[in-house]
Amino acid sequence: MTNSAIMQGVYVNVPTVDWALFRELIRKFGWQAETREQMLDRFISARPTTPTLSEEEIMDEVRAVRYAN
């Protein structure tokens, strides 16, 4: 497998009938593939479970900027 630091991510639309052939090509070249749904699941699972700021803290910041003298 190649170094992920030199990988280029691309999004390719492949007809469903050609997906098996394309996956075989991906496997032979040692590339990685994931569907849009898999990318979304990966993004959601990587999100923090607790926010850094509470909603009240965010609103305090907004008010401080908006109503600053």
Buried (B, 14 or more C-beta within 10 A) or exposed (E): EEEEEEEEEEEEEEEEEEEEEEEEEEEEEEEEEEEEEEEEEEEEEEEEEEEEEEEEEEEEEEEEEEEEE
